[in-house]
């Protein structure tokens, strides 16, 4: 739990730094997200008069649910203390709950921007969550379980082979990860354009320590999806159950390397494509839903697929 909490701001800072270098700019320091969180935590939280008690408590609830979901994903080893609860369906439920409460917070104050962002977020979720469920079905049919440690151990075994359904599930999961984290081409986390923002519109009224919790939750969520992709589709380096201390240290090094590679690919992708129109986003996420459905159908048709 401490590992994902400490590395989440570093991953965000690394992506920003690489994007700046690709654009031939110096960019912010690598540790800038830590300083921003510390600065926001020291500031006073300004709350609107029309806000209810939900508005004050939701940032902490969203942070807790996202942090627990990220900590359940195997990072450097399988068979850890809470590996029995690291179920894909439980993780999706935690993320769905955090999304629901964040959308509720966007509508609580009653501003037009908050309601706009919440409605867009839930519209995208109606396609993203079924796509995630179809990906989980595909992995469960192949590995025989939705428990992440079991899935990772199966992916490390020679029984997995090359499967079309896994390739389709990987592409679908990447699309869902971009949409869930409000990254380009779905949303641009670096801008505050009223007509295009989704995530920023919901949290526009937050400030101080409340905004620090929201920002840290978004950083942990990005780390969660990167860890999930690495655990399922690139599980090399994961220390097995009852492994030695050196094996776990190698797992930590391999995990940090996976994060760096994913951050590099994300920065390269975001500097290569443009943000799409808001009304084109459902089509983009719908591709992930269709790929997940096709992967599940292929698995039903043939065990070799």
N, C-alpha and C positions, 0 to 999 in steps of 0.2 A: 504493500500500500504506500509506503514511503517512497519507493522507487518511482512509481508512476507519478506521484505528486511532485517529486523533485525534477523529473525529466520533462514533464509536460510543457512548462514555460521555455525550457531550453530548445525543444523541438520547434516551437513557434518562432523563437528568435533565430534559429538556424534557417528556417524557411524564408523569413524576411531578409536575412543577410544574403542568402544565395540569390534571391530575386533581385535585390539591389545590385549585386555584382553582375548578374546577367544583363541588367539595364545600364551597366557602366556607371553606377553610383557607389558611393562609399557605404551608405546604408546605416541603420542604427547598430549599436554594439550588440554582441551576441547575447549578453545578459540583460538587455533592456527590458524584456517582459518581467523579470524579477523586480527590477526597480520600479516599474509602473505599478505592479501589484502592491509593493510596499508603500508607494506614495498614495495610492487610492485607499489603502487600509488606514492610513493616518488621517485622512480627510473626513469631515463630517458628512453624514448621509442626509441629503435634502429630500424630503418626502412631500408629495403633493397633498393638499388638504382633502382631496376627494379619495385618496388611497385608503384601502382597508388594511386590516391586520394581515391579510394574505400577501399584500404587496411587500410587507416587511419580512415575512418569513419565507417566502418562496425562494429567494436567492440561496439561502442556506439549505433548503430542501433539495433544490436542483443540484447544488454542489455535492451533497451527501450521496444522492442517488447515482450521479455520474461517477463519483469517485469509487463507490462500491462496485459499480459495473466494470470500471477499468481495472480495478484490483482483482477481479475474478478471472480475467483473461491471463492464461499462462504466458509469462514474459521470458524468464531465463531458465525455467524448469517446470516439469510436470509433477503431479503428486504433491503439491504444496499443501499448506495447512487447510485452506478453504477450497481445494480442488474439487471436492465432492459437490460443492454448490456452483461450480463454474459451468453452468448449463447455458447453452445458446438462447433458449427460450426465456430463461430468467434474465439474461442480459438485455434481450430485446424488450422485455417488460419494464425493466428499470429505465431504459432509454425512452420508452414510450411515456412512462410516468413523468419523467423530467421534462419532456416536450410538452405534455399536457399542462403542467403547472406553469411553465414559462409562457405558453400562449395565454393562460389565464391571467398571468401578471400583466401581459401586454394590454389586455382589455380592462383591467381593474381600474386604472386611473380615468379612462374614458376619453383619451385623446384619439384623434383620427389616425395618426401614424401607428399607434399601438394596435388598434383594431385591424388596420390594414396588414401589418406584419403578422399578426396572429392568424388571420384568415388565410394568408398565403402559406404560412407554415403548416397549417392543418391540411390545406389542399395538397401540398407536396407530400405530407405524411400518408395520405390515403393511397399513394402509389409506392412510397418508399418502404413502409412497413410490410405490405404484402410481398414485395420483392425480397425483403429480408427473410420472411417466412419461407418462401420458395427456395431460397438458398439454403436455409436450415434443413428443409426436407431433403434436398439433394445430398447434403453432407451426411444426414442421418441414414439415408438409404445406402450410401457408399460405405461409411465407417461403422454403421450399426449402432450409433449412439449420438446424442446431442451434447454429451459431456465433453468439454474442450480438451481435457487431458487425454481422453480416449481417442478423440479425433486426431490430435497431434501425433500420438503414438502410431496410429494406423497410417498416417501420411508419411511417417518415417520408415515404415515397413516396405519390403519389396512387393507386397500384394497390391499396392495402389495402382502402379503402372501409369500409362498415359490415357487419360479419359477426356472425351469431348465435353462431358457434363461438368467436369471440374474447371475446364477453361472458360466455359460459359458462366459458371458461378463466380469465378474470379473477376471477370469483366463486369458482371452485374454488381458485385460487392464494391468494386472501385467506384462505379457510378453512384451507388447509394452513399458511399462515404463522402464523395464530393458534395452531394446534395445535403446530407445531414450536417456537414460542417460548414455550410454556407461558403463554399469555395468557388472560384471561377471554374466553369462558366455559369453556375447557378446563381451565385451572389459574389460580390466583391467585399471582403472584410475590411478593406482599407478606405472605403468611401462611405459617405452618408447622403447619397442621393435619394430624395424623398420618393421618387417614382420607381426605384429599383430595389431598395433595401428590404430585406426580409428579417433576418436575425436582429440587425441593429434597430429596426423599427420597434421591436418588442421590448428592447431594453433601453430605449431612448430616455426614459424618465428616471433611470437608476443613476446613482452617484455614490461616491465614497466607498465605504466597505461593502455595500450591496453590489456596486458595480465590480469591485474586486472579486467577489464570489462568482459573479456571472462570467467575467473574463476567464477566471481560473477554470471554471466548469467547461467553457468552450475549448480551452487548451487541453484539458484532460480528455475531452471527447475526441479531439483530433488524434491524440495519442492512443486512445482506445481502438479506433478503427485501424490505425496502422498496426497496432499490436495484434488485433484480430486477424488481419490479412497475413501477417508474418507467422502467427501461430498455426493457421490452417494450411496455408499454401507455401510457406517457407519455414518449416519447423526445425531446420537444421540448427544444431547448437543447443537445443533444449536439453537440460540435464534430466536424466530419467529419475525414477523413484529411488531413494536411498543411494544417490550418487555421492561422490566425494566432494570435498570443498573446492578442489581445483576444477572439477567439472562444472560446479555452479558458477565459479568465477569466469570460466570460459563462456558459459551461457550468458552472463551479464555482458561480456565484451561483444559476443555475437549479437545480442539484442540491441546494444547501442549502435553497432554497425548497421543493423537492419533499419533502425530509426533514421540514421544519417542518409542511407540510400533512399529511403522513402521520402525524406524531406528534400533531397536533391531532385528526385523525379517530380515531386509536386511543384517545386519552384520552376523547374524547366517547363512543365505542362502549363502552368498559369501564365508564364511569359510568352507562350507560343500560341495561345488561343485567346479569343475575346469573349467577353461576357455576352450571353444570349439574352434575348428579350424575355420578360417574365412569363409571357403567355406561351413561350416555347419550352419552358422548363418541364411542364407535365409530359411533353413528348419525350424529352431527354430521360426523365425518370421512368417513363413507360417502357423505354428500351430495356432498362434493368429488370422490370417486371416480366417482360416477354422472354428475356434471356433466362431468368430463373425458372419460369414455367417450362421453357424448352429443355432446360437441363434436367428438370424432374421427369418430364415425359421421356427423354432419352434414357434415363436410368430405369424407368419402368419397362421400356421396350427391350433393352438388352443390358445385361450385367457388364458387358465389355465397354459400354459407352459411359 
